[in-house]
C-alpha cells in the first residue's frame, strides 16, 4: 500500500470514528466520564439527552444543563440562588411553578412529600442555593421538608393555596408582582382528572408556553371553574386568557364562564395531546420568532418533563410530545420539518425507556440534522446508522442515508453493498433532499420523503459491527459508510 493509500485509509477511519461517536451521542449513548458532568448547551452535539435513573435524577440533569445555559463560563452566576421545590408524585404544583421559576432564573427541583430527597439536597448544595420556595401546602411538602431546608441555613417560604388550584393562583400572583406585563395574560388548563393519563399533557404544554412568554398558568376542573381560579380571573378583567386543551379537558361551559370574567379568550387544542403540544409550540414560535432548541418529552407519562419549563424558557425553546410510535409522532416530525432552518438543537427528556433510540434517529432526520462531521470533499452520501432486526415490517432492519451535498440527490438505481459483498438496489423515485436523510428499510412499506423500502424478506444488513457502502449507477462510491447493529427497536 502506497503512502497516498495509507493516508486515504486513515482519513476515512477518522471520519468513520467521528460519525459513530456523533451518532452515539445522538441516540443517547455517551462516552464514559464523570456522571455529574453537565452537557454544554451548544457543545454536546445537535442532540442532547437529559436523563437520570429516576425523576429526581432527570430533574438534576435539567437543572445542570440550564445552569450551563444561563451562566456559560462566567465566574459568578445567580442562577440557582433561588430554587422552587415541588412534590414528585403529582404534576400540578411543579407545572404551575414554571412561569414563576423562569421569572426568577431558578430551577424547579423535586422532592418526596415526607422528606427531602438526598439527590435534591446535594443539588441545592452544588448550586449554592440561598432561598427555597415550596410549591404547595404541608400535604404536598411536609413540615419535615421545610425543617430540613431551614436546618441547611436556607430561607424557606411557601407558595400555597388550599389546594392545587389555590397554589396555581398563589404562583400567578407572584409572577404578576414581578412582571407587570404578566397581568395582561394567563393560561388555563385542566388541573385534575380521574384518569391518571389525562390532565397533565395540556398543562405541560401550557407550562412551557407560560414560562417562555412570562404568563401564569391557572388550573380548572373539566366542568367548572374552582372558586380560587374564578377570583383570580375576575381580578384581571382585561387580561387575555388562552385555554390549552380540547373540550374533554376544559368544557365549553368553563370557557364561556371564564369569558364573562376576563378579557378576550381563545382555545388552542388539537385532536390529540401531541397535536395540542405542536399547536402550542407553533404559537410560541409565532410570538417569539425563535425556537433554537426543540424539547421532547414522552406523552405517556409526566415525570421527565415536570421541571423542564424554566429550562425551555432559558434556552428560548419549545416543547413537543412524542410517544415512540410513528402515528403519534407525526406532529413532532411535522414541526421539525417546517422549522428545520430554525432548529439548532434537540433536547430529549428522559432515557430510551421514555423516548426510544429509533425514535431519536427519526426526530434527527425530520430536523434535517444530517451533517454530523466534516466529510471529505468527494463524499455525497454518508451511511448514518444501521439497525438490525426482522426486515419484513416497518421498524425493522434499516439503514440511514444522509445527503451531505447542497443539492437534491437522486439515488434511484444506486446500490448498497453490505459487509458480505451482497447488494440491494434503491427503487425509482428515491431522492434525498439537500443535507437531509432518509431511512432505507429492507422490508416493505409505504414510501415517503423520509423512508425508502426495498421490499425483500431476507436479512441484508450486518448482524454484527460492520460496514456498508453506497454506490451510484456508475459504480462509484457515494462516500463514507459506517454502521453498527445495536438492536434499538424490535429484534
QUIWORA-V728630 format. One record per pair of residues at least 6 apart in sequence whose C-alpha atoms are under 7 Angstrom apart, sorted by the first residue. I is the first residue (numbers start at 1). J is the second residue. Records with the same first field share a line. If there is no record, write none. Layout:
BEGIN
I=J / J
END
This chain:
BEGIN
12=480
15=375
16=482
18=373
19=372 / 373
22=372
24=30
26=47
27=357 / 360 / 361
28=49
38=64 / 65
39=65
40=65 / 68
41=65 / 68 / 69
46=344 / 345 / 346
47=345 / 346 / 347
48=346 / 347 / 348
49=347 / 348 / 349 / 350
50=58 / 61 / 62 / 348 / 349 / 350
51=57 / 58 / 61 / 349 / 350 / 351
52=58 / 61
55=303 / 304
56=110
58=304 / 350
59=109 / 110 / 307
60=123
62=308
63=107
66=311
67=79
69=315
70=79 / 314
71=77
79=105 / 106
80=106 / 107 / 127 / 128 / 129
81=127 / 128 / 129 / 130 / 131
82=106 / 129 / 130 / 131 / 132
83=106 / 107 / 108 / 129 / 131 / 132 / 133
84=101 / 106 / 107 / 108 / 109 / 132 / 133 / 134 / 135
85=108 / 109 / 110 / 111 / 132 / 133 / 134 / 135
86=93 / 94 / 109 / 110 / 111 / 134 / 135
87=110 / 111 / 112 / 113 / 140 / 141
88=110 / 111 / 112
91=200 / 306
92=164 / 191
93=135 / 136 / 164
94=306 / 307
95=203 / 204 / 207 / 306
96=168 / 171 / 207 / 217
97=171
98=207 / 211 / 309 / 310
99=175 / 207 / 210 / 211 / 214 / 215 / 216 / 310
100=171 / 175
101=107 / 108 / 310
102=211 / 310 / 313
103=214
107=310
108=307
109=120 / 307
110=120
111=117 / 120
113=140 / 141 / 142
114=141 / 142 / 144 / 145
115=144 / 145
116=145
130=154 / 155
131=154 / 155 / 156
132=154 / 155 / 156 / 157
133=156 / 157 / 158 / 159
134=157 / 158 / 159
135=158 / 159 / 160
136=158 / 159 / 160 / 161 / 167
137=160 / 161
146=156
150=156
159=167 / 170 / 171
160=166 / 167 / 170
161=167 / 170
165=219 / 220 / 226 / 228 / 229
166=228
168=217 / 218 / 219
169=218 / 228 / 229 / 232
172=216 / 217
175=182 / 216
176=182 / 183
182=214 / 215
183=236 / 239
184=238 / 239 / 240
185=215 / 239 / 240 / 241
186=215 / 216 / 217 / 240 / 241 / 242
187=206 / 216 / 217 / 218 / 241 / 242 / 243
188=217 / 218 / 219 / 220 / 242 / 243 / 244
189=202 / 203 / 206 / 218 / 219 / 220 / 243 / 244 / 245 / 250
190=199 / 203 / 219 / 220 / 221 / 222 / 249 / 250
191=199 / 219 / 220 / 221
192=199 / 221
193=199
199=249
200=302
201=273 / 299
202=244 / 245 / 273
205=277 / 280 / 319
206=217 / 244
207=217 / 309
208=309 / 312 / 319
209=284
210=216 / 217
211=309 / 310 / 313
212=313
218=229
219=229
220=226
222=249 / 250 / 251
223=250 / 251 / 253 / 254
224=254
225=254
233=261 / 262
234=261 / 262
236=262
237=261 / 262 / 263
238=262 / 263
239=262 / 263
240=263 / 264 / 265
241=263 / 264 / 265 / 266
242=265 / 266 / 267
243=266 / 267 / 268
244=267 / 268 / 269
245=268 / 269 / 276
246=269 / 270
259=265
268=276 / 279 / 280
269=276
270=276
274=321 / 322 / 328 / 331
275=331
277=319 / 320 / 321
278=320 / 331 / 332 / 335
281=318 / 319
285=291
290=316 / 342
291=316 / 317 / 318 / 342 / 343
292=316 / 317 / 342 / 343 / 344 / 345
293=315 / 316 / 317 / 318 / 343 / 344 / 345 / 346 / 347
294=317 / 318 / 319 / 343 / 345 / 346 / 347
295=317 / 318 / 319 / 320 / 346 / 347 / 348
296=319 / 320 / 321 / 322 / 347 / 348 / 349
297=304 / 305 / 320 / 321 / 322 / 348 / 349
298=321 / 322 / 323 / 354 / 355
299=321 / 322 / 323
300=323
304=349 / 350
305=349
312=318
320=332
321=332
322=328 / 329 / 332
323=329 / 355
324=355 / 356 / 359
333=363 / 366
336=366 / 367
337=366 / 367
340=367 / 368
357=488
358=488 / 489
365=436 / 437 / 438
368=435 / 436 / 437
369=436
370=402 / 435 / 436 / 437
371=404 / 435
378=479
379=478 / 479 / 480
380=403 / 404 / 405 / 478 / 479
381=401 / 402 / 403 / 404 / 478 / 479
382=401 / 402 / 403 / 479 / 480 / 481
383=400 / 401 / 402 / 480 / 481 / 482
384=400 / 401 / 402 / 482 / 483
385=399 / 400 / 483 / 484
386=398 / 399 / 400 / 483 / 484 / 485
387=397 / 398 / 399 / 485 / 486 / 487 / 488
388=396 / 397 / 398 / 461 / 463 / 485 / 486 / 487
389=396 / 397 / 487 / 490 / 491
390=396 / 397 / 491
391=397 / 442 / 443 / 457 / 458 / 459
392=443 / 444 / 457
393=443 / 444
394=445
395=489 / 490
396=490
397=441 / 442 / 461
398=439 / 440 / 441 / 442
399=439 / 440 / 441
400=437 / 438 / 439 / 440
401=437 / 438 / 439
402=435 / 436 / 437 / 438
403=409 / 432 / 433 / 434 / 435 / 436 / 437
404=434 / 435
405=434 / 435
406=434 / 435
407=433 / 434
408=431 / 432 / 433 / 434
409=431 / 432 / 433
410=430 / 431 / 432
411=426 / 430 / 431 / 472
412=426 / 427 / 428 / 429 / 430
413=425 / 426 / 427 / 428 / 473
414=425 / 426 / 470 / 471 / 472 / 473
415=423 / 424 / 425 / 426 / 470 / 471 / 472
416=423 / 424 / 425 / 468 / 469 / 470 / 471
417=423 / 424 / 468 / 469 / 470
418=461 / 462 / 467 / 468 / 469
419=462 / 466 / 467 / 468
426=454
427=454
430=452
432=438
437=450
438=450 / 451 / 452
439=450 / 451 / 452
440=451 / 452 / 453
441=452 / 453 / 454
442=453 / 454 / 455 / 456
443=453 / 454 / 455 / 456 / 457
444=453 / 454 / 455 / 456
445=453
447=453
462=485
463=485
464=484 / 485
465=483 / 484 / 485
466=483 / 484
467=481 / 482 / 483
468=481 / 482 / 483
469=481
470=477 / 478
471=477 / 478
472=478
END
